[in-house]
Structures are given as C-alpha cells and as structure tokens.
Amino acid sequence: GKFGLLLASLHASASPVWPPAGIALAALLLLGYRAWPAIFVGAFLVNVTTAGNVATSLAVASGNTLEAVCGAWLVNRFAGGTTVFDRPQGVFKFALAAAVSTIISPAFGVTGLALAGFADWTNYGAIWLTWWLGDTTGDLLIAPLIILWSIASKRRWNRRDAVEVGILLLLLCVLSEAVFGGWLTISARNYPIGLISGPIVIWMAFRFTQRETATGIFILSAIAIWGTLHGFGPFVGEAQNQSLLALQSWTAVLTITAMALSAGMAERGRAEEALRESEAHVSLAANAANLGLWFWNIRDDKLWVTEQWRRLFGFAESEPVSFDRVLQFVHPEDRERMKQRVQHMLEHGGGDHESEYRITRPDGSTRWIAGYGGVELDEHGKPAFARGVSRDITKRKIAEEELRESEGRFRAVADAAPVLIWMSGPDKLCNFFNKGWLEFTGRAIDQELGSGWTEGVHAEDRHRCVGVYKRAFDAREPFTMEYRLRRSDGEYRWVLVSGTPRFAADGAFLGYIGSCIDITERKLAEEKFQLVLDAAPNAMIMVDSAGVINFANASATTVFGYSLSELIGCDIETLVPERFRDRHPEHRKVFFSQPSNRAMGAGRDLFGRRKDGSEFPVEIGLNPIRTAQGLFVLASVVDISARKFAEAEALQHQAQLGHLSRVAVLGELAASITHELNQPLSGIVSNASAGERFIDRGDCNISELRDLLADIVADGRRAGDVIRTFRGMIKKGDPTRQRLNLNDLVMNVVRMLKSDAMLRSCELEAMLDPNLPAIGGDPTQMQQVLLNLVINAFDAMRATPVPHRKVVITTERNADGAICTSVRDYGCGISEEARERLFDHFFTTKAEGLGMGLGIVRSIVESHGGTVAAENVEGGGARFSFSIPAEKGASK
C-alpha cells in the first residue's frame, strides 16, 4: 500500500498504480470472505498514516474492503471463481467485474476526503478517475498473478519448454528495457517501435499457460512503470499522473488481450486433449470390438481408414485405399449388390445403412463383413462425405450356418419323435410344432404358431394352462402340467406337458422347448384307482419326498375333517399333532432313505390331528410306491379311537374280575383268616386276664404288668398286619407300577396262606433265588397271581394222601434275564383235554369252580409283559410258572 501511494501525484490517497486492490481480490477468492477483516485493517493503517484523519481513513478502508468483497462475489457468482482464467469468457467477465467493483472504493474514498476538506471538489473527477483506474489495473495485473501461482499447474515441463520460456522472459526484459529504459536512440514517443515488447507477451500467451502469461505481463508492467516514472517510454506526458494513466490503460488492454488469448489456447488444448482421449477411447473400443472405422470424402474420393480396418480387409499399411479398390476385394457374387447399396446410400443420404457382404482377402481367404454407415449432404443436397464402421462377422455367419444345419437336423428328429414337440421364442410365442403335434391336432402350422395352439386346449383348462406357462416363462424355470387337448377327431385327450428353458452359449435366454405325451389311459387308470381308494374304509394319503400330499381319498377327508382341496398340496405335518411335528420330518427322511412296507411307529402310540385341533389315536401302514416322477409313500391311516375305548373298557372289566377273584379267594381263606386272627386275639385276652388277676390280688408288680402290656400291644399289631394284608387284597383301585422284589411278595403270600395250608394238611415251602433283580409291576396284582396259583395247587391235592400233600414255590432267573416263578403241586396233574383251555376265562375242571382264577393269572402276567405256562411234572403233580422281565437297569 505504501509503495502504491508513493506513485500518487494528483492526491496523496489516489495512486494510478494500486497493487493492494489486486492482492485483496485474490485473497478473498483464495481464502474466502472470512479474510475481509484483514483487508479492512490493512487499508485503514495505510491510509491513516498517509493523509486525512481517522474518519476519512475508515471511509477509505470501508471502500477498499467493500470493493474487494463485491469483486470476489461477482467473480464467484458469474465467472467461476478461481477457475475464471480457464476460458476467454471468464477473462472478460473478470475484467468486467474488476471494472465494476472498483467504482466502490473511489466513491467512498474521494467523497469522504472531499467532505472532510482533504480534497478539492474541483479536482473530484480527476482524483476519482485516477483512483478507479489504479484499482482496476491492480485487479487486472496482480490478482491473476497471485491466483494462478497459488493453483497447481497441470502442464508438464520439459527442458525444451524451460529453455524457451527462459529465452522469452530474457527477450521481454531486454526489449522492455530498450523501450522503457531509454536504450533506444530514437524517440519512443514518435515511432511504433516503442510497443515492440507487447508481441512477446502475446507469444507467451500463445505458447504457454495463463501463469506464464500473467508473469510476463507483470514483468513488462513493472519495467514500464519504472521507465515511465523516469521519463522514458511512449507514454511519458506532461504530468506524471497523466503518463501513468496512459500506461495503465495500455497495460489493461494488453493484459485482457493476452490473458484471453492464453485462456483460449488453454481451452483449445483441453479440447484437443479431450478429442485425443475420445479418439483413443473410440479406437480402443473399436479394436476391442473388432471394428474398422472409415471416413470417405466423396468429392475427392479419398478414403481414410483405421489400422483395424486395414487388418480386416488385408490392406498393407501404406497401401492407398479408394472405393474402387475396396470393390475389388468384395466377393464377385456380392459386388453388384454392394454397388447398388452404395448408390442407394448416396442418393438418399442419412444414416443407419447396413449391409453384409463377403470379401476375398489377398491371402485368398473369404471373410464376412458387416458394414454400418451414413452419408451427410452438403448445402446443395449432394453427398459430401460418409463415415461408418466395418466388422468381421465370419464367426457369426459360420455359427448361423451351423445353427441352420442343427435346426434342420432337429426338425428331422422332432418330426420322427413319437411325442408332440413344441418350441417358443423369448417373446412367449410358439414358433415350432413338430409333425406329430400337427397330425394329432389336425391343424396347419400357421394355425398353431404364436398363441394359436391355445385354441385346442379345453376351455376349462385354458386359463390355468396359460397361467402356468407364463409364470414359468417369467421365472425362466422348467415346468410340467396336465391339460386336455383336442385331437383331430374332436375328442379331448389328456396330455402331460414338460417345458425347459433354452439358453445360448453366452447365457442369453432363447425361449422354451417342450414335449407333450398322451396320458389319457393313465388318467382313466388313476380315476379307477381313485374310485377304489375312495371305497376303502381307511384314510389313504400319498406323500412325496418333500412331505407334500399328492393324493387323498374320501375317507381321509372324513377322518381329518379337511376338504379334498385343502389336503392336496399341503404338508403332511399339518395332520401331525404339534408336540410331534418338529420330529416328524426327520422320521420321514429316514423312511425315504430306506423305504419298505411296514407299520409306522412300531412300539409306540401314534396320534393324528384333525382340522379342529383335536387329537385321536391312529394306526398307520406305510407302502413305498416308485413312479416315473419319483418315490411316493402311500399311507393307510386307521382311526382306532373306538378300539382304544373298547380296550379301556376291557381293562376295566378285567380289573373288576380281578377284584371279584380276590374277594372269592379271600372267601375261601375265611377259615385261614380266622385262624390267623385267633392266635393274637387269644394272646391279648390271656394277657389281659392275667393283668386283672394281678390287680385283684393287690400285689401288682409294675415290671410284670409292663411286660403283659407289651405282649398285648405286640399281639394287637400282629392282628392289625393280618387285617391290613387281607384288606389290601379286597380294596379296589387302579394298578400302580413300581419296583418289586418278587421274593418279598412270595414270602408275604406264604405268611398269608400258612394257616390255610395247616387246615388243608399241606406243606408250603419256598425255594427262592437270593440274587434276583427287581421287576416292575403292581404289588396287589402280583400277589393275586401267587395266591391264585397256590390255592389252585391246594385244590388239586384234595385226593392226594395227607403225607404227600406239598406245594413248592420257586423263583429263579432264566437265560434271557426274565424272572421265572413256579408253583409245583403233587396232585393229579393236568389232563390232555384241559391243557389247551387251561388259562381261558370261565373254563374249570372243578365242579364248584367259576373258571376265573387261571384266566386272571394270564391276563395279569401278560399285562406285565410276561408269559404263563403249565406242565405235568415227572413223579406226579403239575407245575404252573410265569416269567416277568426284569426292570431295565435293575440289579440284584
């Protein structure tokens, strides 16, 4: 700022050269508007120390700051900001923004100085013009220099460029010194030679970038200002201020001209670079696509071609190319057609002319070429030039020929096939039907092509048929379906249709190919099969490997509560209770891996689930069926709810019979029970009488009395045990399964029957295996089995002499691990006619018997998973035995 004010002559604050204006504008463009406070402070300090007062300095500083802000806004808004010098339009917009924005500073400054009395109003116009021109020139000279050197240059320098720019700068300095340094012996004011340094700047603008141009202008301006101040150069006038104003006017014009030219050259360079890149991309794309580019100047008959085009046609690198020469390469059979095609193109002009022809290359090979071109007409409507591309399509032509041959073979095979074959294109329209189809339908090929074939589909099936076809087509997936197709005699026949998508080698979708098979006989057989299955009393369900129901009969709808349409297509797990549903798919997978005719769920209860959510017991038989469509399973499902109810009633009746049998047994043991109770009761009476006598004598011994009372308590407990034992036999109740020691049960029965054995004059002996494992069962029922067998043994020895009456109860473990218990008597044995019916209910050999005892024995043993047997024993008598499985994990 101080340097600029040193050049002021008309007024101390108005300089014809004001670099701070350009510095402020560049700072705001590079740093943003946030830099304005620094500009304001700098301007204020410069002016307050130069002329005027604080008020005028504030006005001048405000004007300088507002001028810079306004100029920066105009450049950012309308000229592209810091890229303003990239295009000539930007340079002119920058000059206009500088000229407009610099009006603000002199308006603020000169007016403020005049109002404060520091400037003469008569000199207002001259001061204002000097101020405005100084600021404008500062913007034009300094701002571009700072901005361009602050932005990285994209130019790549080499040694030759550096030498050239060095020579130009040296020449600029020398000529500038010659013009503005007083070296010339002639007057620079009288001859144009004084402006000889200007072309150097123009040359720099033409050869180099805007940065070098701005630098050259700055050097020239600096030398020119120095020389003009010293009285040299073509702009020296009567007054210094006048001389500088004239110099700055010339400098401004030269700056705008040189910067615009430099921007234009840069823009041209960018356009040329973009064109080269575009040409490189086009050439690269053309080479990659095997395209040869050509340009034909029709007036001069000059043909420009790319290297790829030469390789396509077999032209040497330097061999001249003309239209007539190209025609010589065209195959003789295609040459005349090629001439006609070109003539048509020249007569009608326009683009999108296509042709395919053969050429014979110098090596004798024949190639197919596809040409695409267009003709442009001149202002008189005559062809001026043509451009286009040529592409080698030999491989495609060979492939097309092979495809035609393949299609011919396919048609021959398809026509000989015993099935109906059809084919469609990517547009869903059928484009082929074989001879078998046409003979079956009795229609011509033209009637069937496109969607005409749907006219032969039964009206009830047409909508479904077309829907399946379109959905599969859109998904590009294979499909199968069944529908009725009208035969040539008018009868509708059921056909099975299979369609498969076709794809080219490159993955392009080509359409569908499919076949149709007459399945009318199969459908009739299926209907008969359906009638048979519908007549079956069991629910019949057919399932595929995915668990989907494909068939169900009428009984299935009755059993499960679903309609037939609801069952077909749903998962089989729908019919399985939720508690088993998660495990069922795994069971199904195992069966499909090892299919066989067998019952499902052997050893466990099975349940089905109705539509209302209720469960019911079922029995299921599985039968694998192998078909052309894969493996299916036909399941026969029987609702056994009624049978289960009957079995429950039978068990209840059995339990009631068992209870009646136990009561009857206890009735037979009434004498034994009386005898068992008589002993403890007699003891109680005797001991109580003895106690009374002790008390009556008056010499009662407390110790003896306590012993008597202890004996009474013991006899009472023994009587209670007898009562509880027999009461448990009489008591009704549901069976309870628990771990049992069979030896303990035997000893309890021995104690219960001990008195009865004495009354019958029988010996009762137990031979027990001490190492028996536990069994699982109901203790009351197992006691009943032992009681029935032992009492039966007592009855069998009524005719046996007293010394030989003996019953032996034995327990032991069989070879298979089961616990065997036998009751052996020495009676009359078992007759042959009674052996087969011995364990039947209501069969007896006793005159007064009911025939329930041994029948109940068998029922109880079998309900415990055991078996019962009877045999005669050598030496007389019989042996009744039963075996019960040992409980799993049980030890001795």
NORRAPE-V33950 format. One record per backbone hydrogen bond with DSSP energy under -0.5 kcal/mol. CO is the residue of the C=O (numbers start at 1). NH is the residue of the N-H. If there is no record, write none. Layout:
CO NH
CO NH
This chain:
1 5
2 6
3 7
4 7
5 8
11 14
13 15
14 9
14 11
18 21
18 22
19 22
19 23
20 24
21 25
22 26
23 27
24 28
25 29
26 30
27 31
27 32
28 32
32 35
33 36
35 38
35 39
36 40
37 41
38 42
39 43
40 44
41 45
42 46
43 47
44 48
45 49
47 50
47 51
53 57
54 58
55 59
56 60
57 61
58 62
59 63
60 64
61 65
62 66
63 67
64 68
65 69
66 70
67 71
68 72
69 73
70 74
71 75
72 76
73 77
74 78
74 79
75 79
75 81
80 83
81 84
83 86
84 87
87 91
88 92
89 93
90 94
91 95
92 96
93 97
94 98
95 99
96 100
97 101
98 102
100 103
101 104
101 105
102 106
103 107
104 108
105 109
106 110
106 111
107 111
108 112
109 113
110 114
111 115
112 116
113 118
113 119
114 117
120 123
121 124
123 127
124 128
125 129
126 130
127 131
128 132
129 133
130 134
131 135
132 136
133 137
134 18
134 138
135 139
136 140
137 141
138 142
138 143
139 143
139 144
141 145
142 146
143 147
144 148
145 149
146 150
147 150
147 151
155 157
158 162
159 163
160 164
161 165
162 166
163 167
164 168
165 169
166 170
167 171
168 172
169 173
170 174
171 175
172 176
173 177
174 178
175 179
176 180
177 181
177 183
178 184
186 188
187 190
187 191
191 194
192 195
193 196
195 198
197 200
197 201
198 201
198 202
199 203
200 204
201 205
202 206
203 207
204 208
209 213
210 214
211 215
212 216
213 217
214 218
215 219
216 220
217 221
218 222
219 223
220 224
221 225
222 226
223 227
224 228
225 229
226 230
227 232
228 231
233 236
239 243
240 244
241 245
242 246
243 247
244 248
245 249
246 250
247 251
248 252
249 253
250 254
251 255
252 256
253 257
254 258
255 259
256 260
257 261
258 262
259 263
260 264
261 265
262 266
263 267
264 268
265 269
266 270
267 271
268 272
269 273
270 274
271 275
272 276
273 277
274 278
275 279
276 280
277 281
278 282
279 283
280 284
281 285
282 286
283 287
284 288
285 289
286 291
287 290
290 392
291 293
292 390
293 306
294 388
295 297
295 304
296 298
296 386
297 301
297 302
302 297
302 304
304 295
306 310
307 311
308 312
309 313
310 314
310 315
316 319
321 303
322 326
323 327
324 328
325 329
326 329
326 330
327 330
329 360
331 334
331 335
332 336
334 338
335 339
336 340
337 341
338 342
339 343
340 344
341 345
342 346
343 347
344 348
345 349
350 375
352 354
353 373
355 371
357 369
358 331
359 361
359 367
361 364
365 361
367 359
368 393
368 394
369 357
369 371
370 391
371 355
372 389
373 353
374 387
375 350
376 384
376 385
378 381
382 378
384 298
384 299
385 376
386 296
387 374
388 294
389 372
390 292
391 370
391 393
393 397
394 398
395 399
396 400
397 401
398 402
399 403
400 404
401 405
402 406
403 407
404 408
405 409
406 410
407 411
408 412
409 413
410 414
411 415
412 416
413 417
414 417
419 421
420 516
421 434
422 514
423 431
423 432
424 512
425 428
429 425
430 450
432 423
434 438
435 439
436 440
437 441
438 442
438 443
440 488
444 447
444 448
445 448
445 449
448 453
449 452
450 430
451 454
452 455
453 456
454 457
456 486
458 461
458 462
459 463
461 465
462 466
463 467
464 468
465 469
466 470
467 471
468 472
469 473
470 474
471 475
472 476
472 477
473 476
479 499
481 497
483 495
484 458
485 493
487 490
491 487
493 485
494 519
494 520
495 483
495 497
496 517
497 481
498 515
499 479
500 513
502 510
502 511
504 507
508 504
511 502
512 424
513 500
514 422
515 498
516 420
517 496
517 519
519 523
520 524
521 525
522 526
523 527
524 528
525 529
526 530
527 531
528 532
529 533
530 534
531 535
532 536
533 536
538 540
539 541
539 637
540 553
541 635
542 550
542 551
543 633
544 547
547 572
548 544
549 569
551 542
553 557
554 558
555 559
556 560
557 561
560 611
563 567
564 568
567 570
570 549
571 574
572 575
573 576
575 609
577 580
577 581
578 582
580 583
580 584
581 585
583 587
584 588
585 589
586 590
587 591
588 592
589 593
590 594
591 594
592 595
596 598
598 622
601 604
606 618
608 616
610 613
614 610
616 608
617 640
618 606
619 638
620 600
621 636
622 598
623 634
625 627
625 632
627 630
630 627
631 545
632 625
633 543
633 635
634 623
635 541
635 637
636 621
637 539
638 619
638 640
640 644
641 645
642 646
643 647
644 648
645 649
646 650
647 651
648 652
649 653
650 654
651 655
652 656
653 657
654 658
655 659
656 660
657 661
658 662
659 663
660 664
661 665
662 666
663 667
664 668
665 669
667 670
669 673
670 674
671 675
672 676
673 677
674 678
675 679
676 680
677 681
678 682
679 683
680 684
681 685
682 686
683 687
684 688
685 689
686 690
687 691
688 692
689 693
690 694
691 695
692 696
693 697
694 698
694 699
700 702
701 705
702 706
703 707
704 708
705 709
706 710
707 711
708 712
709 713
710 714
711 715
712 716
713 717
714 718
715 719
716 720
717 721
718 722
719 723
720 724
721 725
722 726
723 727
724 728
725 729
726 730
727 731
738 777
740 742
740 775
741 744
741 745
742 746
743 747
744 748
745 749
746 750
747 751
748 752
749 753
750 754
751 754
753 757
754 758
755 759
756 760
757 762
758 761
763 765
763 807
765 809
766 768
767 811
768 770
769 772
774 887
775 740
775 777
777 738
777 779
778 782
779 783
780 784
781 785
782 786
783 787
784 788
785 789
786 790
787 791
788 792
789 793
790 794
791 795
792 796
793 797
794 797
795 798
796 828
797 800
801 804
802 805
804 806
805 763
807 765
808 810
808 824
809 767
810 822
812 820
814 817
818 814
818 820
819 884
820 812
821 882
822 810
823 880
824 808
827 877
831 835
832 836
835 838
837 840
840 843
842 844
846 849
851 842
851 843
852 856
853 857
854 858
855 859
856 860
857 861
858 862
859 863
860 864
861 864
861 866
862 865
867 883
869 881
871 879
873 876
877 873
878 825
879 871
880 823
881 869
882 821
883 867
884 819
885 776
887 890
891 774
